[in-house]
């Protein structure tokens, strides 16, 4: 079952856009994200929960940016997109 917001007119429009794309979900743990952001840890935790649900439905690849350096993350994104193009 999809989150309620996706059942609205705007949500339907966004679903249409997202369904045609190859979504790569870049994520990290709450502590890492909170350290990178200028918002509270609680806000990051709530935001991460929402994004995790959306990623469950739409992401084609999942890449942890908290455990890998920038060069490795970019390499993984490229590999993912190349695999999806085939």
LINMO-V126036 format. One line per field, one symbol per residue. phi: phi as a letter, one per 20 degrees, with the letter a starting at -180 (. if undefined). burial: I if it has 9 or more other C-alpha atoms within 8 Angstrom, else O. A space follows every 50 residues. Layout:
phi->???
burial->???
//
This chain:
phi->.eggffeefffffffffffedeedeecbfgfffffeddcfffffffffff fffffgecfeccceeedcfgffffffffgfffffff
burial->OOOOOIIOOOIIOIIOOIOOOOIIIOIIOIOIIIOOOOOOIOOIIOOIOO OOOIIOOIIOOIIIIIOOOOOOIOOIIOOIIOOOOO
//
